[in-house]
């Protein structure tokens, strides 16, 4: 087990956490150390007081657990939609925006962070010189989204994307000593998913293609990212659900072979969803796809597609869209 902190501090506080209102008693606020997995690696954590979150999914997980007063700030890359559109817009307003580009070690050090929450190969990346191991050496704790642990070197962990979301909330709840709040949040999300699955269309599931980006070759979702579970739980089928990968590049020929009847457009960055739809309508490779001919496009918000509580919002919206196709 790796101890990720330079020293243990002992804090006894009793207060009401802002955000979703998780109450943290004095016993829970006492520091000490708890062992929680970081991907497949058991790691010792002390209670964070200055967490830094990378991207909306990380911040949303913390805010949903009522941990706003423990979040020092966030780094939000350009792809992420404005935080003012978030269900936790008021929580974002209470913490600092530390950067509007990619996560780096300098931001973490300058913020005097005691925990960084991000994904592997997104926020954390060898090539950019910011990894859990590097932060360990600096005495800064780190937490990785379980959904991103599929190919984490040395300590991979593989679960379905929704289960990864629940796992993260449970683990963060233990790290911050609010396990009851985490249990309540996870129970609520599970019930919402179960309600959608119970109302899913009967019969053969409609084939669905998620279009992220790319013109020469498209980027899409394999079975290791949330859109795969969104599509499945809504009662449809990702045409690339056999790809044991996360976000991945495929060929247009494979898309055509899948004969998708619905296209999900992942909406982010500086290329609006309507431009992506226009490309698919005009390209000789895609204009004759059943979904394109029928104008069956569904726009999925970026933060509904990456690991975070808003995955379930995206699921409910997509399920409603599918039901509308039956009318």
Buried (B, 14 or more C-beta within 10 A) or exposed (E): EEBBBEEEEEEEEEEEBBBBEBEBEEEBBBBEBBEBBBBEBEBBBBBBBBBBBBBBBBBBBBBBBBBBBBBBBBBBBEBBBEBEEBEBEEBBEEBEEBBEEBBBBEBBEEBEBBBBBBBBBBBBBEEEEBBBBBBBEBEBBBBBBBBBBBBBEEBEBBBBBBEBBBBBBBBBBBBBBBBEBBBBBBEEBBEBBEEBBEEBBEEEBBBBBBBBBBEEEBBBBBBBBBBBBBBBBBBBBBBBBEBEBBBBEBEBEBBBEBEBBBBBBBBBBEEEBEEBBEBBBEBEBBEEBBBBEEEBBBBBBBBBBBBBBBBBBBBBBBBEBBBEBEE
